[in-house]
Amino acid sequence: MDICHTSVMLNELLEHLIPKSVEGLMIDCTLGEGGHTEAFLKTYPLLHVIGIDRDTGILEKAIARLAPFGDRFTPVNAWFDEFLADYSGEQPLAVLFDFGISSYHYEASNRGFSFKKHEPLDMRLNRNDELTVGQIINSYRQERLADIIYQFGEERYSRRIAAAICQNRPIVASDELAQIIWKAVPAAYRYGSIHPATKTFQALRIAVNRELERIIPALERAIDVLLPGGRIGAISFHSLEDRLVKQLFRQAAIGCSCPPQAPRCMCEPRPKIRLLSKKPLIPSEEECNTNPPSRSAKLRLVEKFEVTHA
């Protein structure tokens, strides 16, 4: 079986994510091709893992890969936020989120994730969703396109790119879109450390899959269902994701329920979790050299209090 993706920060996760107990349930909320789950099942023979992924194609690969573990692995085809919202089963001792997009999608999905290939502009992780990236770029108003590219891609030339997209409609393929972006930006910007289409493609992918709006509800619910003493690990790959994770974890560690506009805390704070490190863990130099996509990864880890602290 061809595996496209190399799971990031495996050593750090294996060392820190599982708390004292090594028998129980782990929920892998972003299963992908199953690399993290495979490592945990091999390392902890008494562990059972529920693996969640909304993409049926990549889920099939994970199921085949993890078949040797039998009923110790349970696959679920769902968005992780929706699964956790309805979850009422065994309390997990560990919950893992890896918010990065899998290499499988760039290399083998044929859905336009890569600006280096001639593929349909799709980018849906759930093929049953109606909206595609092609529909976004070919039907949205220029102002709305610019806002998406700026907000979700942090692209400073968002307005120039949106204008070029609208001037060249209809656009049907990923490499065609990338070329339009290339021509739209200043010449000096074309030869930076990343391709000038990178941020726009990121923004469109986030928009079509509603990625950012899933993070906070999922993390909140993960804390609720987690076994006391259990841990959550969240890997982010860009500032938009990491900012949401950091803010939610900090708020849960303080336990204050006062509204943001309150001049001072008026409630009785009840922290739910403790931060296992003030700063996120980052990949080792060795991992960055052997797996370059890991370079931007940040891992934040928290542990749920055995009792609510007042």
Secondary structure per residue as TSV (DSSP state, phi and psi in degrees):
chain	resnum	aa	ss	phi	psi
A	1	M	-	360.0	131.9
A	2	D	-	-81.0	123.7
A	3	I	-	-107.4	122.7
A	4	C	-	-88.8	-33.3
A	5	H	-	-103.6	138.4
A	6	T	-	-103.8	116.8
A	7	S	-	-65.6	138.3
A	8	V	S	-93.2	150.7
A	9	M	S	54.7	39.7
A	10	L	H	-60.9	-45.6
A	11	N	H	-61.2	-43.4
A	12	E	H	-65.1	-40.7
A	13	L	H	-67.2	-44.7
A	14	L	H	-63.2	-29.6
A	15	E	H	-80.9	-36.2
A	16	H	H	-114.0	-21.5
A	17	L	T	-77.0	-39.3
A	18	I	S	-82.8	123.8
A	19	P	-	-77.7	-149.5
A	20	K	S	-59.1	-45.9
A	21	S	-	-77.9	142.4
A	22	V	-	-117.1	14.4
A	23	E	S	-121.7	124.6
A	24	G	E	150.5	-152.7
A	25	L	E	-113.5	138.5
A	26	M	E	-121.2	140.5
A	27	I	E	-111.1	117.9
A	28	D	E	-96.8	101.5
A	29	C	S	-75.8	-16.1
A	30	T	S	-133.0	72.7
A	31	L	-	-61.3	-44.3
A	32	G	T	59.1	-135.7
A	33	E	T	-83.0	2.8
A	34	G	S	90.6	14.9
A	35	G	H	-64.1	-46.4
A	36	H	H	-63.9	-46.7
A	37	T	H	-61.2	-42.5
A	38	E	H	-58.7	-43.3
A	39	A	H	-63.9	-40.5
A	40	F	H	-70.4	-39.8
A	41	L	H	-66.1	-34.6
A	42	K	H	-70.6	-39.2
A	43	T	H	-78.0	-35.3
A	44	Y	-	-120.4	93.5
A	45	P	T	-67.6	-12.2
A	46	L	T	-101.5	9.1
A	47	L	E	-91.8	142.0
A	48	H	E	-116.0	139.0
A	49	V	E	-124.1	130.8
A	50	I	E	-95.9	121.7
A	51	G	E	-111.8	125.3
A	52	I	E	-113.2	133.0
A	53	D	-	-155.1	138.8
A	54	R	S	-84.0	-19.3
A	55	D	-	-85.9	113.3
A	56	T	H	-65.4	-33.2
A	57	G	H	-64.7	-47.7
A	58	I	H	-73.9	-29.8
A	59	L	H	-64.8	-37.9
A	60	E	H	-61.5	-39.9
A	61	K	H	-64.2	-41.9
A	62	A	H	-65.1	-40.6
A	63	I	H	-60.7	-43.8
A	64	A	H	-64.7	-41.8
A	65	R	H	-64.7	-36.9
A	66	L	H	-98.4	5.9
A	67	A	G	-55.6	-36.0
A	68	P	G	-60.4	-17.3
A	69	F	G	-88.9	-1.1
A	70	G	G	57.8	-135.2
A	71	D	G	-79.0	6.7
A	72	R	G	-76.4	-10.3
A	73	F	E	-123.7	130.7
A	74	T	E	-122.6	113.4
A	75	P	E	-83.6	146.5
A	76	V	E	-137.1	126.7
A	77	N	-	-95.3	98.5
A	78	A	S	-166.2	163.3
A	79	W	-	-73.8	139.2
A	80	F	H	-64.7	-33.9
A	81	D	H	-68.3	-38.4
A	82	E	H	-70.7	-38.9
A	83	F	H	-61.7	-48.5
A	84	L	H	-66.7	-34.2
A	85	A	H	-59.0	-34.0
A	86	D	T	-102.5	3.9
A	87	Y	-	-74.1	133.0
A	88	S	-	-141.4	22.8
A	89	G	S	-90.4	-154.7
A	90	E	S	-58.6	138.8
A	91	Q	-	-70.0	125.1
A	92	P	-	-76.4	148.5
A	93	L	S	-89.5	-9.5
A	94	A	E	-154.3	142.1
A	95	V	E	-131.7	131.2
A	96	L	E	-120.0	133.8
A	97	F	E	-122.4	130.6
A	98	D	E	-127.0	98.6
A	99	F	-	-78.1	-1.1
A	100	G	S	-73.0	153.6
A	101	I	-	-81.7	140.2
A	102	S	-	-73.5	147.5
A	103	S	H	-59.5	-26.3
A	104	Y	H	-54.1	-40.7
A	105	H	H	-68.4	-35.0
A	106	Y	H	-73.8	-37.7
A	107	E	H	-97.5	-27.6
A	108	A	T	-135.9	-3.9
A	109	S	S	-83.7	-22.6
A	110	N	-	58.7	41.8
A	111	R	S	-124.5	16.5
A	112	G	S	81.9	17.4
A	113	F	-	-69.9	-30.3
A	114	S	-	-98.4	129.2
A	115	F	T	-80.6	-0.4
A	116	K	T	-91.8	-6.6
A	117	K	S	-118.8	160.0
A	118	H	-	-96.4	92.9
A	119	E	-	-136.3	157.8
A	120	P	B	-61.7	145.1
A	121	L	S	-82.5	88.3
A	122	D	-	-114.8	-75.8
A	123	M	-	65.8	11.6
A	124	R	-	-75.7	135.8
A	125	L	S	-83.9	-29.7
A	126	N	S	-106.3	107.0
A	127	R	T	-67.9	-9.4
A	128	N	T	-86.6	-14.1
A	129	D	-	-64.5	145.4
A	130	E	S	-78.4	-40.0
A	131	L	-	-78.2	131.4
A	132	T	-	-117.5	165.6
A	133	V	H	-63.0	-35.7
A	134	G	H	-58.1	-41.1
A	135	Q	H	-67.3	-37.1
A	136	I	H	-62.2	-51.9
A	137	I	H	-74.8	-20.8
A	138	N	H	-98.5	-5.0
A	139	S	H	-131.5	-22.3
A	140	Y	S	-72.8	148.3
A	141	R	-	-63.3	154.2
A	142	Q	H	-58.3	-41.4
A	143	E	H	-64.3	-40.3
A	144	R	H	-68.9	-39.5
A	145	L	H	-59.6	-46.0
A	146	A	H	-61.1	-40.9
A	147	D	H	-63.3	-42.7
A	148	I	H	-61.4	-47.0
A	149	I	H	-64.9	-36.4
A	150	Y	H	-75.5	-46.9
A	151	Q	H	-70.8	-42.4
A	152	F	H	-97.6	-13.8
A	153	G	H	-116.5	-10.5
A	154	E	-	51.0	41.8
A	155	E	-	-92.8	117.3
A	156	R	T	-70.8	-20.6
A	157	Y	T	-102.2	32.2
A	158	S	H	-60.4	-38.5
A	159	R	H	-72.3	-38.5
A	160	R	H	-64.8	-41.4
A	161	I	H	-67.4	-43.5
A	162	A	H	-62.2	-40.0
A	163	A	H	-63.8	-42.2
A	164	A	H	-65.6	-38.8
A	165	I	H	-60.3	-48.2
A	166	C	H	-64.5	-33.2
A	167	Q	H	-73.3	-19.5
A	168	N	T	-112.9	15.0
A	169	R	-	-68.1	149.7
A	170	P	-	-80.3	149.1
A	171	I	-	-118.6	127.5
A	172	V	-	-115.1	-19.6
A	173	A	B	-129.1	153.9
A	174	S	H	-64.0	-43.5
A	175	D	H	-69.0	-29.1
A	176	E	H	-65.3	-44.9
A	177	L	H	-62.4	-43.4
A	178	A	H	-60.2	-39.4
A	179	Q	H	-67.8	-37.0
A	180	I	H	-63.9	-42.1
A	181	I	H	-64.8	-44.0
A	182	W	H	-54.0	-44.9
A	183	K	H	-74.3	-23.9
A	184	A	H	-78.7	-28.2
A	185	V	S	-90.0	161.0
A	186	P	-	-59.6	151.3
A	187	A	G	-57.1	-40.2
A	188	A	G	-64.9	-28.0
A	189	Y	G	-76.3	-18.4
A	190	R	G	-73.1	-17.2
A	191	Y	G	-119.7	35.4
A	192	G	S	-81.9	-165.2
A	193	S	S	-72.1	-21.7
A	194	I	S	-128.0	158.0
A	195	H	-	-62.8	140.2
A	196	P	T	-63.5	-13.8
A	197	A	T	-89.2	-8.3
A	198	T	H	-56.5	-50.6
A	199	K	H	-69.4	-35.4
A	200	T	H	-67.8	-42.7
A	201	F	H	-63.1	-40.3
A	202	Q	H	-59.0	-46.5
A	203	A	H	-62.2	-43.5
A	204	L	H	-66.5	-39.3
A	205	R	H	-64.1	-44.6
A	206	I	H	-61.9	-42.3
A	207	A	H	-65.7	-45.7
A	208	V	H	-70.5	-27.4
A	209	N	H	-101.8	-1.0
A	210	R	T	52.6	47.1
A	211	E	-	-66.6	-46.9
A	212	L	H	-68.0	-36.2
A	213	E	H	-70.8	-10.2
A	214	R	H	-86.4	-19.7
A	215	I	H	-68.2	-53.1
A	216	I	H	-62.7	-51.0
A	217	P	H	-58.1	-37.1
A	218	A	H	-68.1	-43.7
A	219	L	H	-65.8	-42.3
A	220	E	H	-59.9	-45.2
A	221	R	H	-69.8	-34.8
A	222	A	H	-61.2	-40.9
A	223	I	H	-62.8	-41.5
A	224	D	H	-63.3	-44.6
A	225	V	H	-83.8	-14.2
A	226	L	S	-64.2	142.2
A	227	L	-	-64.0	135.2
A	228	P	T	-53.2	130.9
A	229	G	T	89.7	-7.7
A	230	G	-	-79.2	171.0
A	231	R	E	-130.6	152.6
A	232	I	E	-121.8	133.7
A	233	G	E	-118.1	132.6
A	234	A	E	-130.4	119.0
A	235	I	E	-102.8	124.3
A	236	S	E	-115.5	156.7
A	237	F	S	-124.0	-7.3
A	238	H	S	-147.8	167.0
A	239	S	H	-63.2	-31.9
A	240	L	H	-63.5	-45.0
A	241	E	H	-66.9	-50.3
A	242	D	H	-62.2	-35.9
A	243	R	H	-61.7	-42.8
A	244	L	H	-65.2	-44.2
A	245	V	H	-62.8	-47.7
A	246	K	H	-60.7	-46.2
A	247	Q	H	-64.4	-43.4
A	248	L	H	-64.7	-46.0
A	249	F	H	-63.4	-41.6
A	250	R	H	-63.7	-42.4
A	251	Q	H	-63.8	-43.4
A	252	A	H	-68.0	-29.5
A	253	A	H	-74.7	-27.3
A	254	I	H	-83.1	-42.3
A	255	G	T	82.6	13.1
A	256	C	-	-82.7	133.1
A	257	S	-	-108.4	10.3
A	258	C	S	-69.3	150.0
A	259	P	-	-66.4	153.0
A	260	P	T	-56.5	-29.3
A	261	Q	T	-81.1	-6.3
A	262	A	-	-64.6	133.7
A	263	P	S	-66.0	-27.6
A	264	R	S	-155.6	167.5
A	265	C	-	-69.2	124.8
A	266	M	-	-112.3	-5.0
A	267	C	S	-96.9	-174.7
A	268	E	-	-104.5	98.0
A	269	P	-	-56.6	136.0
A	270	R	-	-130.3	85.8
A	271	P	-	-58.3	136.9
A	272	K	-	-97.6	-28.2
A	273	I	E	-138.2	166.2
A	274	R	E	-122.5	143.1
A	275	L	E	-77.1	130.7
A	276	L	S	-81.4	-13.1
A	277	S	-	-158.8	145.8
A	278	K	S	-68.7	-37.8
A	279	K	S	-110.9	153.3
A	280	P	-	-68.3	151.2
A	281	L	B	-76.6	147.8
A	282	I	-	-126.0	159.6
A	283	P	-	-63.2	152.4
A	284	S	-	-68.2	161.8
A	285	E	H	-61.0	-37.4
A	286	E	H	-62.4	-44.1
A	287	E	H	-65.1	-40.8
A	288	C	H	-60.9	-35.2
A	289	N	H	-73.1	-38.4
A	290	T	H	-86.3	-24.7
A	291	N	-	-137.2	78.2
A	292	P	G	-51.2	-35.2
A	293	P	G	-60.6	-15.9
A	294	S	G	-76.7	-11.1
A	295	R	G	-57.5	-32.0
A	296	S	G	-94.3	3.9
A	297	A	-	-72.4	141.5
A	298	K	E	-133.0	128.5
A	299	L	E	-111.0	120.8
A	300	R	E	-110.9	134.6
A	301	L	E	-126.1	137.1
A	302	V	E	-135.5	159.5
A	303	E	E	-127.9	134.2
A	304	K	E	-78.0	135.2
A	305	F	-	-63.9	146.3
A	306	E	S	-63.3	-37.4
A	307	V	S	-132.9	155.7
A	308	T	-	-68.3	128.8
A	309	H	-	-91.9	134.2
A	310	A	-	-108.5	360.0
